[in-house]
Amino acid sequence: MNQRSEPYCEIAYSAIRKWMHMWGDPLWNRPLTKSFYDNVFHATNQHTGFITKGSVEARIAYDLNPKFKKNGEKKSYQPCYDHYLSPQFVAVMILSNPDIYLDSIESFAKIFELSSSVVETTNPENTAMRKFTNSKKGVHQIKVPSDEKYDRAGITLCKRPEGVTEWSKSVVTEEKLFYPKELLKFEEQFIV
């Protein structure tokens, strides 16, 4: 984990450990999961190396028709990043299994860092995938398992070829994202 992310990880760990006895109380469920999510969101993104085909196309389109600042300087392309493991739901798993994930900062840091992993997407793609999970009033629903979300949304993953630094030159890949087995197993009880 990089140095910038460490304080976010430690704050999330301390807050969740301090208040985990409130897990299960409907008033506390959302604040507890948001404590994890908000800190993951503000920590440094861990790029997976994946970019969606839609985002590659958006980058190419932007290069052909860029936006400019008032001073004439070209604005940089603003990508969208999807935390592909749905950190707020990962928090549900953590709080439901404190003996595994809250027993030490080291155990917590591993799942925190993994939860900060991102795929570059377009805004519409990110919005489409958000609809696959739902958490309201302490009721958690998974409409599509994590490892099927991109396929179900019709999203193709790409990666840059070896030695290529420009994201717009990424190509379709057969490589897959990493999904922890324990997360996929935990999700099963929430699939609707």
Secondary structure, DSSP 4 states (H G I P E B T S, - for coil): --TTTHHHHHHHHHHHHHHGGGTT-HHHHHHHHHHHHHHHHHSPPEEEEEEEHHHHHHHHHHHHS--B-TTSPBPPP--EEEETT-HHHHHHHHHH-HHHHSS-HHHHHHHHHHHTEEEEE-HHHHHHHHTTEEEETTEEEESS-GGGHHHHTTPPEEEPPTT---GGG-EE--------HHHHHHHGGGB-
